[in-house]
Amino acid sequence: MGSLRLATVTKQYDDVVAVDGIDLDIADSEFISLVGPSGCGKSTTLEMIGGLTTPSDGKVFIDDQDVTDLPPKDRNLAMVFQNIALFPHMNVYDNISYGLRIRNTDPEEIERRVNDAAETLQLEGLLERSPSELSGGQRQRVAIGRAIVRNPSVFLMDEPLANLDAKLRVHMRTELQQLQRELDVTTIYVTHDQEEAMTMSDRVAVINDGTLQQIAPPLTCYNEPANRFVAGFIGSPSMNFVDGSIKGTQFVAESLRIDLGDIDCDGVSDVTLGIRPEHIHFPDADLPENTEPIDATVDVLEPIGEKIFVYLDAGLEKATSGDWSDAEDETVGRSQFLMSAPSDSTIEEGESVEIVFDRTSIHLFETATGEAIAHGIVSEPTKPTR
């Protein structure tokens, strides 16, 4: 078993609050990623779980046992860090078995566990080699093997792939997913790479300024972000945002207006509209429901192979709605949008185009708090979840 619970865990250094009252329940065998920008508190949270740092307040439970004051050796955890830190004077076998040997484990048991780990990690023919004779990916597998042989209840991984090149990182994260499923061990994985978190995790815990913003399955964080921070952090490229207000049944900004129909904004007047680049289209796109066309000028094109990132100067030129009669025939404003277009698009820089938003993928956030109001401005919008 390897369930884990953080109960209002806080860590404060003098006047700096690194982690602020995080509550987190992790089920046995779950793969959870802690993700957020540098300095957000995710590594400090991991260190408190591992016993490397003592919480200023709150409790840490493993399998319903309070381990807050227990040293790391008594928590049945195994850790893998960004710095692989293998012993250069030991071969692979000795590196993997080191933790077992210092615990005076039976030599036959050590050999069995090391050989099992080597087979799982495809290191069978490398056990006599020194770390200097291994590639980066092989050294990382040795570090993981050193953790595996302990048969821990929980794996803690702090950016273990950060020092690998891009191609190897993609390969290794696939291997880590397969390994976690095979071992069926609870895994808590720290990363600043939201793509890594999205592809590997059962659930993603998004942290900012020491506060848990949302914990949910990856696609829930993507499609139903709890607030503007999560919406902007999850997804690459980032979501487009436009600040505006609610007037009648319309979202109104300097650069555009969009009919909201009968959507309920709970009395909030100042709102921020969010739309992801992949949910902006040309008018001929086959969409179930889209906004009225918006005039735009192509500013910059970035072809990246399977798609083109299109930077747009977009918005209204003149107000024509009766609701805007006081501004009729006046220039209203322009905004910058990033659009993800098909690779076969024939648009050119400087070209005037029309774009539409997929109404089912428009998000609304309260401007003052950043909290989500609705996801999809259709007849039955998705209510925000945390």
Secondary structure, DSSP 8 states (H G I E B T S, - for coil): ---EEEEEEEEEETTEEEEEEEEEEE-TT-EEEEE-STTSSHHHHHHHHHTSS--SEEEEEETTEE-TTS-GGGTTEEEEESS----TTS-HHHHHHHHHHTTT--HHHHHHHHHHHHHHTT-GGGTTS-GGGS-HHHHHHHHHHHHHTT--SEEEEESTTTTS-HHHHHHHHHHHHHHHHHHT-EEEEEES-HHHHHHH-SEEEEEETTEEEEEE-HHHHHHS-SBHHHHHHSSSS--EEEEEEEETTEEE-SS-EEE-TT---TT--EEEEEE-GGGEE-TTS--SSB---EEEEEEEEEE-SSEEEEEEEE--SSB-SGGGGGGBTS----EEEEEEEETT----TT-EEEEEEBGGG-EEEETTT-BEEEES-SSS-B----
